[in-house]
Amino acid sequence: MGRKNQSRVTEVILLGFPILQEFQTMLFVLFSIIYTLIITGNATIIYVVKRERHLHKPMYYLLINFSFMEICYASSTIPKMLANFLLGHDTISLGGCITQCYFFFTMGALENYLLALMAFDRYLAICHPLRYPAIMTTRLCCMLAAGCWLAVFLYSIVIVTYIARLSYCGPNEINHFFCDISPLLALSCTDATFIKLYFFILTWSIIFSCILLILISYVSIIWTITRISSTSGRQKAFSTCTSHITVVAIYYGTVIFVYVRPTNRVSNEMDKVMAVFYVLFTPLFNPFIYSLRNKEVKDALIKMCVMYCNFSGKLYCPH
């Protein structure tokens, strides 16, 4: 009853990292550099794939979607965090908090779908190489990717609409550096049982269904690779999957650490540290993983850099 008598919350305080308050300027500079690298790295991948005609394949169309998703994922949290560092306060409006929850959840769900779709693409390419061009056409690839985007935006609307209709009457503090759905629902003074159940079922349905598809795909891939007689053939087949496997391991390793563990074993501060990893460093690392471990992308990047250097040399070379 005490909570219901409090005034209605219009602003949320993000506690962030209280022990690092004196380092806000340094964190602003560091996170600004990281955010710039995230945008630059993923935008470069998109540009290279669109520019190089030999990369116009379903595998790389999915990579474009993944890179664009990473830009949106990072942009859903980092700019507000940078603004708070710069201005010296850690507040966000309730509407802004709900909006941030929506886009953060949507991009997180989309990442699961795209990783599963990329695993399925590799399964078709390695296990059914002769039928692959006929099955995974550019049209089908674009339709599958568009379906993933449309699905996550639509069913996330149910969550954000219901959250927006709840009453929030204090306290108005979230022990995090961005707005997430679970800590926001904890601030509600009205019954949120339905949306909590919906959120729980939806989240784990997405995670486990995508993990299952990825596991089935890679079990089939490994089985097929072991049946290839030549060593070079096995290495070539496996090399097309290494970038994706690395990204999957990093992403799901972090998710499992944060969500699939006893809550009393790890502090909230450790949760926030891990959140920094998947909000900042995962989108930062992924472009480098795909460029450095994928020969076609790496060769295209080198070619683009050589062309740029030659153009710059001709531009500034005195006649």
C-alpha positions in Angstrom: 0.0 0.0 0.0 2.9 2.3 0.7 4.1 2.1 -2.9 0.7 3.0 -4.2 0.6 6.2 -2.2 3.8 7.5 -3.7 3.9 10.0 -6.6 4.0 8.7 -10.1 7.4 8.1 -11.6 8.3 10.2 -14.6 12.0 9.8 -14.5 14.3 6.8 -13.9 17.7 7.0 -12.2 20.4 4.6 -13.7 22.9 3.9 -10.9 25.5 2.7 -13.4 28.9 2.1 -11.7 29.0 4.1 -8.4 32.6 3.1 -7.7 33.7 4.7 -11.0 32.1 8.1 -10.5 35.4 9.9 -10.5 36.4 8.3 -13.8 33.4 9.6 -15.8 35.4 11.7 -18.1 37.8 8.9 -18.9 34.9 6.5 -19.4 33.3 9.0 -21.7 36.4 9.1 -23.9 36.9 5.3 -23.8 33.3 4.4 -24.6 33.2 7.1 -27.3 36.2 5.6 -29.0 34.6 2.1 -28.7 31.3 3.3 -30.1 33.0 5.0 -33.0 34.9 1.8 -33.8 31.7 -0.2 -33.6 30.0 2.1 -36.2 33.0 2.3 -38.4 33.8 -1.4 -38.3 30.3 -2.7 -39.0 29.6 0.1 -41.6 32.9 -1.0 -43.4 31.7 -4.6 -43.5 28.4 -3.4 -45.1 30.2 -1.2 -47.6 32.7 -3.8 -48.6 30.0 -6.5 -49.2 27.8 -4.1 -51.2 30.7 -2.9 -53.2 32.4 -6.2 -54.1 30.2 -8.2 -56.6 31.9 -11.5 -55.8 30.5 -11.1 -52.2 26.9 -10.8 -53.4 26.0 -14.2 -51.9 23.4 -15.2 -49.3 26.1 -15.7 -46.7 27.2 -12.1 -47.0 23.7 -10.7 -47.3 23.1 -12.2 -43.9 26.4 -10.6 -42.7 25.1 -7.2 -43.9 22.0 -7.7 -41.8 24.1 -8.8 -38.8 26.4 -5.8 -39.0 23.5 -3.4 -39.3 21.9 -5.1 -36.3 25.1 -4.6 -34.3 25.0 -0.9 -35.1 21.4 -0.6 -33.9 22.1 -2.8 -30.9 25.0 -0.6 -29.7 23.0 2.6 -30.6 20.1 1.6 -28.4 22.2 2.0 -25.2 25.6 3.7 -25.7 24.6 7.2 -26.9 22.4 7.7 -23.8 25.2 6.3 -21.6 27.7 8.8 -23.2 25.3 11.7 -22.6 25.0 10.8 -19.0 28.8 10.7 -18.6 29.1 14.0 -20.3 26.3 15.8 -18.5 27.2 14.3 -15.1 23.8 12.8 -14.3 22.3 9.4 -14.7 18.6 10.0 -15.4 16.3 9.0 -18.3 12.7 9.8 -18.8 10.2 6.9 -18.2 9.2 7.0 -21.9 12.9 7.0 -22.9 13.5 4.1 -20.6 10.6 2.1 -22.1 11.8 2.9 -25.6 15.4 1.8 -24.8 14.0 -1.5 -23.4 12.1 -2.1 -26.6 15.0 -1.6 -29.0 17.5 -3.4 -26.7 15.2 -6.5 -26.5 14.4 -6.3 -30.2 18.0 -6.2 -31.3 18.9 -9.0 -28.8 16.2 -11.2 -30.1 17.2 -10.4 -33.7 20.8 -11.4 -33.0 19.6 -14.9 -32.0 17.6 -15.3 -35.2 20.4 -14.0 -37.4 23.0 -16.3 -35.8 20.6 -19.3 -36.3 19.9 -18.3 -39.9 23.6 -18.0 -40.6 24.2 -21.4 -39.2 21.4 -22.8 -41.4 23.0 -21.2 -44.4 26.4 -22.9 -43.6 24.5 -26.2 -43.2 23.0 -26.0 -46.6 26.3 -24.8 -48.2 28.4 -27.7 -46.7 25.9 -30.5 -46.4 24.0 -29.9 -49.7 26.6 -28.0 -51.9 25.0 -29.1 -55.2 21.5 -28.0 -54.1 22.6 -24.9 -52.2 22.3 -22.4 -55.1 18.8 -23.6 -55.9 17.6 -23.6 -52.3 19.3 -20.6 -50.7 18.6 -18.0 -53.4 19.1 -14.3 -52.9 15.3 -13.8 -52.9 14.8 -16.5 -50.2 17.7 -15.1 -48.1 16.3 -11.6 -48.2 12.8 -12.9 -47.3 14.1 -14.8 -44.4 16.1 -11.9 -43.1 13.2 -9.5 -43.6 10.9 -12.0 -41.8 13.3 -12.0 -38.8 13.3 -8.2 -38.6 9.5 -8.0 -38.9 8.8 -10.8 -36.4 11.0 -9.3 -33.6 9.5 -5.8 -34.1 5.9 -7.1 -34.0 6.0 -9.3 -31.0 8.1 -6.9 -29.0 5.3 -4.4 -29.4 3.2 -6.5 -27.1 5.8 -6.2 -24.4 6.4 -2.4 -24.8 2.6 -1.7 -25.0 1.9 -3.6 -21.8 4.9 -2.0 -20.0 3.8 1.5 -21.0 0.3 0.9 -19.5 1.7 -0.1 -16.1 1.9 2.4 -13.2 5.3 3.2 -11.8 5.2 4.9 -8.4 8.7 4.4 -7.0 11.3 3.8 -6.1 12.7 5.0 -9.4 16.3 3.6 -9.3 17.6 0.9 -11.6 20.9 -0.7 -10.6 22.2 -0.8 -14.2 23.8 1.5 -16.8 20.8 1.1 -19.2 17.2 0.3 -19.1 16.4 -3.4 -19.3 12.9 -5.0 -19.1 13.3 -7.0 -15.9 14.7 -4.2 -13.6 12.1 -1.8 -15.1 9.2 -4.2 -14.3 10.5 -4.4 -10.7 9.6 -0.7 -10.4 6.0 -1.2 -11.2 3.4 -0.8 -8.5 0.7 -2.6 -10.5 0.4 -6.4 -11.2 2.9 -7.3 -13.9 2.5 -11.1 -13.6 1.3 -11.5 -17.2 4.0 -9.5 -18.9 6.7 -11.1 -16.7 5.5 -14.5 -17.8 5.2 -13.5 -21.4 8.7 -12.0 -21.3 10.2 -15.1 -19.7 8.5 -17.5 -22.1 9.3 -15.4 -25.2 12.9 -14.8 -24.2 13.7 -18.5 -23.5 11.7 -19.7 -26.5 13.9 -17.5 -28.7 17.2 -18.5 -27.1 16.7 -22.2 -26.9 15.0 -22.6 -30.3 17.9 -20.7 -31.9 20.6 -22.6 -29.9 18.9 -25.9 -31.0 18.9 -24.9 -34.7 22.6 -23.9 -34.4 23.5 -27.1 -32.7 21.7 -29.3 -35.2 23.3 -27.4 -38.0 26.8 -27.8 -36.7 26.4 -31.4 -35.8 25.3 -32.1 -39.4 28.2 -29.9 -40.6 30.8 -31.7 -38.5 29.4 -35.1 -39.6 29.7 -34.1 -43.3 33.2 -32.6 -42.8 34.5 -35.8 -41.2 33.3 -37.7 -44.3 35.4 -35.6 -46.7 38.4 -37.6 -47.8 41.0 -34.9 -48.4 42.5 -32.8 -45.6 42.4 -29.6 -47.7 38.8 -30.2 -48.4 38.0 -30.5 -44.7 39.9 -27.4 -43.9 38.3 -25.4 -46.6 34.8 -26.5 -45.5 35.5 -25.8 -41.9 37.1 -22.4 -42.6 33.8 -21.0 -43.9 32.3 -21.6 -40.4 35.1 -20.5 -38.1 34.0 -16.8 -38.0 30.4 -17.7 -37.2 31.4 -20.3 -34.6 33.6 -17.7 -32.8 30.7 -15.2 -32.7 28.2 -17.8 -31.5 30.6 -18.9 -28.7 31.2 -15.3 -27.5 27.5 -14.3 -27.6 26.0 -17.4 -26.0 28.9 -17.8 -23.5 28.0 -14.3 -22.2 24.2 -15.0 -22.3 24.6 -18.2 -20.4 26.9 -16.6 -17.8 24.4 -13.8 -17.2 21.1 -15.7 -17.2 21.7 -19.4 -16.7 23.3 -19.5 -13.3 22.2 -19.2 -9.6 21.4 -15.5 -8.9 23.2 -15.6 -5.5 26.5 -16.6 -7.0 27.4 -13.4 -8.8 26.9 -9.8 -7.7 25.0 -7.2 -9.6 28.3 -5.5 -10.3 29.5 -8.6 -12.1 26.3 -8.6 -14.1 26.9 -5.1 -15.2 30.5 -5.9 -16.2 29.2 -8.7 -18.4 26.6 -6.4 -19.8 29.4 -4.0 -20.8 31.0 -6.9 -22.6 27.9 -7.8 -24.7 26.7 -4.2 -25.2 30.1 -2.7 -26.2 32.7 -5.3 -26.9 30.7 -8.0 -28.8 29.6 -5.5 -31.5 33.2 -4.2 -31.5 34.9 -7.6 -32.0 32.5 -9.1 -34.5 33.6 -7.0 -37.6 37.2 -7.9 -36.8 36.3 -11.6 -36.4 34.6 -11.7 -39.7 37.2 -9.7 -41.5 40.3 -11.4 -40.1 39.0 -15.0 -40.1 37.1 -14.8 -43.4 39.5 -14.9 -46.4 37.0 -13.4 -48.9 36.2 -10.5 -46.7 39.8 -10.0 -45.8 40.9 -10.0 -49.4 38.1 -7.5 -50.3 39.2 -5.2 -47.5 42.9 -5.4 -48.6 41.8 -4.7 -52.2 39.8 -1.7 -51.1 42.7 -0.3 -49.0 45.1 -0.7 -51.9 42.8 1.1 -54.2 42.3 3.9 -51.7 46.0 4.3 -51.2 46.7 4.3 -54.9 43.9 6.9 -55.4 45.3 9.1 -52.5 48.8 8.8 -54.0 47.6 10.0 -57.4 45.6 12.8 -55.8 48.5 14.2 -53.8 51.4 13.3 -56.1 52.9 16.5 -57.6 52.9 16.7 -61.4 
